[in-house]
Amino acid sequence: MFSGIMNLPPLPTKFNNILLQAAREICEERTAEAVYVAVEENDGGRDIAVAVDGSWQKRGFSSKNGVVTVTSVDTGKVIDVDILSKHCICPNKIKHLQNCKRNFDGYSVNNRLVYALRCIGKGAESAVMFCGIMNLPPPPTKFTKFNNNLLQAARETCEESMAEAVHEAVEENEGGRDIAVAVDGSWQKRGFSSKNGVVTVTSVDTGKVIDVEILSKHCICPNKTKHLQNCKRNFVGYSGKMELYNGERETWRRKCLEDKYGLRNLLDGWEIEWEKRAAQFLTLHR
């Protein structure tokens, strides 16, 4: 703006990096000198008293950059500085790139608040009521952002845990990938009006879940016949059928397990139990 008003050529960006490097070197020299002075003021002792303070770049609570300074109480000079930034341009907000400048994720209490409310099935309105009753500061207004962060973290943790469970089940089966599993389904709420459900596949040998399928009847598409690409609906029928969804497990298991983990010839737990009881019956009646 200044160059345009003054009718000057635009400033090259390389000078910003030069100034940044020079400022960083001067800052390191000054803080090192301030530490030396503080130690001398303390008669050579390195247990010095400090005051820590932080601030952010812009007014309000929307700033993405801040600074924390450590000041010697004896000399009043800054002995350390830390730059904080929430700015991130990484496509994946959970796994950041190596050159990402973000080193501050905000208050952990906000993440814990949203996580706790999600665990008991509550949301933003309940958070406002709870903070008001407990005479606490209001909760974060961008509740959806924390939901998305928790969802992404939970999804990645779930996939890693199930992949490890598959590895343990294969090892338990002496390296064979023909493992026995138990398939079961359930829905979210009591009664038969729930719109969400889940089907789990559990290894019979280890008792650990090796795959999960989320079922949903929730649909916000204006046309219920032609669904949008981002529609979350993947189940049609009454809620009680979600538990019986494992009756269609043959196609689902091959699709989700054989393609995903290379598992094959999966046997259901009830099939194995039936075979054991049949063998025992034949042994007794020979």
N, C-alpha and C positions, 0 to 999 in steps of 0.2 A: 504493500500500500504506500509506504513512504517513498519507494523508488518511483512508483507511478505518479504520485503527486508532484515530486520534484523533477519529473521527466529525466530520470536516471536509468541506466541499464539495470536489469535484475541482478540481485546478488547471487553469486555462485554458492551452491550448498557445501562445497568442500571446506569453506571457511568456518562453517559451524563445527565440523569435526576437529579442525585445528584449534578453535577456541575451547572446545570441550576438553581436548587432551591437555591443553595448557592449564585450564582451570583445575582439572583433576590433579595434575602434578603439584600445582601451588597449594591446593587443599591438603594433599598428603604431607607436604613439607611443613606447613603451618601446624597441622595437628600433631605431627611427630615432635615438633619443637614445643608445643603446648604440653605434651605428655612429659617431656624432659623437665620443663619448668615446674610442673605440678609435683613431680617426684622430688625435686630439689626443695620445694616449699614444704614438703612433708619429711624433711631431714633424711632423704634417701629412701624412705619407705615407699613401697609400691602399692600399699593398701590405701588408696586415696578416696576421698569422698566425692561423689559425682551427683549431678542432677540431670535426669533424662526428661526430655520434652519432645513432643511431636506436633506437627502441623501439616495441613494440606494446602494444595496450590490455589484452589479457588474457594470462593465463599460457598456456604451451603454444604451439603453432604453428597454432592455429585462429582466431586473431583476424583480423577483417576491417578493423581500423583501426589506424593507427600514426602516428608523428610522427618527423620528422627535425629536429634542432636544430643550428644553427651558432653556436659560442661563440668569442668572442675570447680568444686565449691571454693577451694582455697584461692585460685587465681582468676576465676571467672572466664577462662578461655575454653573454647571448644576443643575437645581432644578426640572426638570421633563423630562421623556423620554417616548416616545410612539413608539412601534414597529408596523410597517405596513406590511401586507402580502396580496398578491393576489393569493397565492397558495390555490387551492381548489380541493378536490377529491370527492366532493359530486356528486351523479348521476344526481340530478336536480340542475342546476346552478342558478335557481331563488329562490327555497326554500331550503336554506342550513340547514344542520344538526346542532344540538346543539353544538357538539364538533368541528365544522368547525373552522379552524384558520384564515379564510379569513376575514379581516376587512377593506379592501380597494378595491374599484371597479374601480379605475382609474379616469381620469378627466371627470367630468360630461359634459363638453363642447363637448367631442367627441360623447357621447350618444345623446346630443341635436342636434348636427350637422347632424348625421345620421338620426335621427327622422325627422328633418325638411326637409331633402332632400327626404326621403321616402314619406312624406306627399304631396309633389309637383311632385312626380313621377320621381325623379332623383336619380343618384347613385354615384359611386366612381369617375368617370371621371368628372362629374359636380362639385364634391367637390374639386378636384384638380384645376379646372379652377377658381372656386369661390375664393379659398384661394390665388391663384396666383394673381388674379386681385385686391383683397383687401389687398395684401401684408401681409398675415397672414402665420403662420407656416403651413407646409403641413398637410393634414388630415391623420388619421390613415391608415396604409397600410392594416391591416386586417379588411376590411370593412364587410366581411361576418360574422365575430364574433359578431359585433354590430347588424347586421340584425337578427341573430338568437336570441340574447338576447331580442331585441324589439319584435320579433315574439312571443317568449315564454311569455313575460310579457303581451302583448296584448291578447293572447289567454286565459290566466288565468283570466284577468280582464273581458274579454267578457263573459266567462262562469259564473263567479260570478254575473255579472250584469244581465244576462238572467235568472239565477236561482232565483234571487230576483224579477225580473219582473213576473215570473211565480207565485211566492208566492203572489204578490200583485194582480194579475189577479184572482187567486182563492179566495182571501179574498174579492175582489170586487164582486165576484159571490156568496157571502154568503157561502163560503166553498165548493161549488160545483165545480167539476173538468170538467164539460161540459161547456167549455168556447168558445166564438166566436172569430175567428181569421180572419185576412186578409193576404193572401199570394200574394207576388209580386216578380218579378224577373227583373234583369237588367244586362247589360254587362259593361265592364270597359271603353272601348274607343268608340268614335263615329263611325258610320258606322257599317258594318257587318263583320269586320275582327278581332274583339277582340277575344283573346284566353281565357279570364277569365270573369267570371260573378258571380252573387250572387243571392240567393233566400232568402227572409226574411219572417218570420211569425210574425205578429204584433197582439197584443191583441186589440180587438175592444173596450173593456171597458176602458182600461188604456192608449192605444196608444203607449205602449212600446213594443220593439222587444223581443220576447221570444225564438226565435231560428233563426239560420242562417245556410245556406248551401252554401259552396264555390264550384263553378263550374269551371272546367278547361279543355281546349282542348290541352294544352301544353304537348307534349310527346317527350322525347329524347331517347326512346328505339330503339335499332338498328332493332329489328323485330317489325313492327307495328301490327302484328297479335298476337304474344305472348308477352304481356307486362311484364315488370319486377315487382317485388313485391313493390318496392319503387316508382313506376310510379305515378305521380300526376294527370294523366288524368282520369276524371270521367264523362265526357260529350262528346257526339258525335252528330254532327249536325252543322248547321250554327249558327252564333252568335245571330241572332234575335230570335232564338228558345229558348234562355236562358230566355227571358221574358215570353215565353209561357210554360216554364218548369213547372210552377205551375199547368198546366193542368194535370200533372201526380201527383198531390199533394196527392191523396188518399193514395197511397202506401208510399209516402215519409213522410207524416204526421204521419202515424201509426208507421213507422220505427223510426223516429227521435224524435217525441213528446210523443207518448204513452209509448214507452219503456223507454224513458229518464226521463220524469217527471210524468208519470202516468196519463196523460191527455187522455180523451176519448170523443167520440161523438163530435168532433170539427166541428163547423159550420163556413162556410166562410162568410165574411162580406157581399158579394153581395147576398148570400142566405137570410140572415137576412133582408136586405133592400128590397129584392123582396117580402118576406113574409109580411113586414110592408105595402108596397104599395098595395099588393093584398088585405090585410085586410081593408085598407082605401077605396079601390075601391068597395069592397063588401058592406061596411057600407053606402057609398054614394048612391048606386044603389039598396038598398033594397026597 
